[in-house]
């Protein structure tokens, strides 16, 4: 699948820039391997680039938590966590404002990053401007946690959530008698590195086109699924036929 290849490129790039810290320095050389200054961070118990910070995923200067609540609407597509697998989206369920279930209460927005709160549940939504068709027609389950980013921080936050470090630490903090999951207080224990603005902007410029293409593919795939679901019953009951 095309998106799998694009996502692999992003994973490798994120690892190179923010795990190995070999992002391009002021001379275009790999930062750490070229002797860039590193300082010890007590929270992460490892060295990180000088002047970088460490904050929590739930309280940081690059994103803010999206609170429950949706705007009044006639009908929209409700995407439960079961409707998302990895980054793939199914057709969801058509609901109206008054008749929707209580969990159908999260408002998607441009430059927002979403992940499932449940343990061992990798479900991610990266909603940039190319995802506007889905943003405008959908509401989400409260089983998702949303992080509102700005245009510059979106790709970095999305890549951070995609990284295995995030899901491993999320799962370690999950709890519950019937279904283990995390809440906002739990996520205060998941840490994120805050790079300098120049590096953040460079990552945005480097990866923006890749995320845009992934989103276009997601929207096209969803339209194809809708077309298939509309056409298949007609073919099965003979209302439509396929000519050789």
N, C-alpha and C positions, 0 to 999 in steps of 0.2 A: 504494500500500500504506500502511496506517495507520502502521506503524512508521517508514516513510520520513519521513513528516511529523513524527512525534515526534522522530526523530533530527535532523532539520533544526532544530527548535526548540532542541534541546540544543546543537547546533553554534553557532548564533547567540548563545545565552546565554553559552557558554564564551568565545567570541571577545570579546564585550562585557565580560565580567568579567575575563578573564585574558590577553587579548592587548592590548586597548585600555585595560585597567585602569579601566574605568568601572563597577565594582561599586558598590552603594549605600554611601555613607559613613555616618558616625554620624547625619547629618541626613537620610538617605535620598536624597542627591543623588549624581550620577555622580562617582566619586572624582577621577580625573585631570582631567577637564574642569572640575571645580569647584575646582581648585587644590590637590588632595591632594599631599603631599610625595613626590617621587620621588628616588631615589638611583641613582647609576651602579653597574652590576654588571659587573665585569671578565670574568666567565665568559661571560655572555650578550652582553656588549658592547652593553648598552642600559640605559635607566633602568627600575627596577622600584619598586613602592611601598616606602616606608620600613618597616623591620622585617620585610620578607619575606626569605626565604632561597632559595638555589639549591643543590640537591643532585642526585645522579644517580638515574636511574630504578631502578637496581638496589640502591641503598643510600640510603634516605631514611627520615625519621621518620614517614611516612604509610603505608608498606607494606613488606612483606618478601617475598623470593623463596620460592616454594613448591618444596621439594625433591622429586625423584622418589621413588616408593614408593606402593603402594596397600594398603589393608586387605584381608584375606582375604574372598572372596565366593564365592557359588555361580555365578551368571551375572549379567552386567551388559552394558550397551550400550557398546561401544567407539567413541568418536568420534575418528577420525583427522583430520588437518588437511584432508584432502580432503572430509570430511563437513561442513565449515563453509565457507560462502561469505558474506563480509561478516559479518553477525550472524545469518544464517539457518542452521538446523541440520537436517541430514537424519536419517534413522532410524538410521544407524550400523550396527554389526555386533554380534551377540550373541556374547559370549565367556565362557569360564569362567576361573577364577583360574589353574589350572595350564596350560591350553592357550593362553592369550593370547600374542601376540607380544611381544617384548622392549620394543617402543616403547609398548605399552599399559601405561604405568606412572606416570600422573599422577593424583592424587586431587583431584577438584573439591571446593570448600567454599563455604559461604555467605560473601558479601562478598569474593569473589575475582574478579580481572580477568585475562583470558588473551589472548595474542596469538601469532600464528604467528611463528617465528623466521626463516623463509625470506624471502629478498629478493623484493620485488614480490609479496607474498602478504598481502593484507589479510583477516585472519580473526580476529574478535574474539568473545569470550564474556564476558558481564557477569553474574555469578552472584550475585544478591541472594537474599533469602529467598523471593521469589516464584518463583524457579527451582528450588525444592526438589525437585519431581518429577524434574527432569533431574539435579540434583546427586546424589540418592540412588540413581539407577539407572544412572549412567554412570561411566566412567573415560576419561581423555584420553591423547592421544599425547604423547610427549616432544618432538615437534615444536612443542608449545606452551610458552610461558613463562608462569607464573602469578605474580601479585602478590596476596598476602593483605592485604586492607585491613581497617579496622574499619568500624563502621556509619556513622561520620561522614565518613570519607575516601573511601568507596567511589565515590560519584558523581563526585567530583573526579578520582580516578585513572582511572575509566572514560572520562570526557570528555577527559582528557589523552591517553590512548591512542587515542581516536577522532580526535584532531586530526592534520591533515596534517603538522605539525612532527615528530611522533613517528615516523611511518612513513618520512618522507624521511630523517631522521637514522639510523633503524634500517637502511635500505637502504644508506646511504653507508658504514656500518661492516661490512656483511655481507662474508663471504669464504668461499672453499672451492673445491676443484678441480672437483667434480661438481655440487654444489648449494650455492649461496651462502646463508649464513645467519649469524646472530649468536649469540654465546655470552654468558655473564654478564660476562666481562671486557670484551667489546665494548660492552655496554650501560652500562658505567661511564662511557662517553663521551657518553651521551645524558642531557641535563639536564632537570630538572623544577623549576618554581618552587614553593616552599612558602609558601602564604599564611598570614596570621595566623589564629588559631583562630576569631575571630569571623566572618571572611569564609568560612572553610571550613564552619562550622556553618550560615551563612546559605545557602550554595550547596546544602548537603545538604537543608535544609528546602525550598528552592525547587524542586529537581529530583527529589526522592525519588519523588513521585507519578508523574512522567513515566517514570522508569526502572522503576517497579513495573508500569505499564501495558504498557510494551514487553515486559517479561518474561512477563506474563500472555499477551500475544499470541503470543510465541514458543512457549510451552508448548501453547497451543491449536492453533497451526499444526502442531506436531509430532504431536499426537494426530490431527489431520485427515489428515496424510500417512500415518500408520500405518493408519488406517481405510481410506483409498484403496488402499493396497498390499495390504490383506487382502481387500477387496471386488472389486478389478479382476480378479484371476485367476478368481474365482467367476463373474463376469459373462461372461468370455471363454469359459469351458468349459461354460456353460449351467447351472451349479449354482444360479445366482441370476438373476432377471430383474427388469426395472423395468417396473411397470405404469403406463400413462398415467393 
